[in-house]
Amino acid sequence: MHNSAFIDVQAVEMVFSTRKGSFHALRDIHLQVQQGEFITLIGHSGCGKSTLLNLIAGLLLPTGGLLLCDKREIAAPGPERAVVFQNHSLLPWLTCFANVHLAVERVFGARESKAQLDARTQAALELVGMGHAAQKRPHEISGGMKQRIGIARALAMEPKVLLMDEPFGALDALTRAKLQDELLKIVARTRSTVVMVTHDVDEAVLLSDRIVMMTNGPAATIGEILSVDLPRPRDRVALAEDPTYVHARKSVIEFLYSRHAHVEKAA
């Protein structure tokens, strides 16, 4: 299993030094992700989901253990691992086109012409249905559109791995549903390997090949991994009645609210 895994997390520990002493965030994390797989990380707040994602991104280095991507140790951020955060993090003074172009230039600038870089940028905007907004600035478009630009920027880097930290968390239910459906189509086309943090059970079941359920922190670890054996393409309306969908949803809810019940801290 270790050999064929595209992302391989081996015995990872994460301890943070804080003013109040050390905080043990993650313990004994073992996770193998295959190429082209869609994995979601789910759990209560404070269970280390984002910490694990940041370790895979190379934004944090583990206190113990090892992380590999494509058989190479993850020791820093890299263009083969693109990250999409909840707050889209677009530069407000640049147009949508320029925001995406920056990422494209960073990855391909040394070996491609200006015309090629422009074409890549435009193609990424079209991929997320935002070609029409290329010349708009972030303050001129909606939150859902900003997230699309954030996803376009990540995809424009042609990453081997797309890492997403609650990318739809701040959006209203309808916009969120629309973007989930878009993401399903995009991933089917790009065959990206995706690791996504969410706290939304339906989102996890709809999108995932496997759902990684984390125990409560501190010293959180993987409690259970659930395979979602639903054929793709997936249709949310048809799935609502599907016994496999209903069973997967029930399993995740039971894990979160019966076996790992947790008083949510006010965010």
Protein Blocks (a to p, Z undefined) as FASTA:
>chain_A
ZZmpmbdcehiacddddfkbccdfbgciacdddehiacdddddehilmmmmmmmmnopac
cfbdcddeehiacfbdcfklccddfklopafkbcfklmmmmmmmmmmmmmpcfklmmmmm
mmmmmmnopmmmmmpcfklpcfklmmmmmmmmmmmnopabdcdehkllmpcfklmmmmmm
mmmmmmmmnopacddddfbfklmmmmpmbdcdddddehiacfbdcdddddddddfklmmm
mmklmmmmmmmmmmmmmmmgccdddZZ
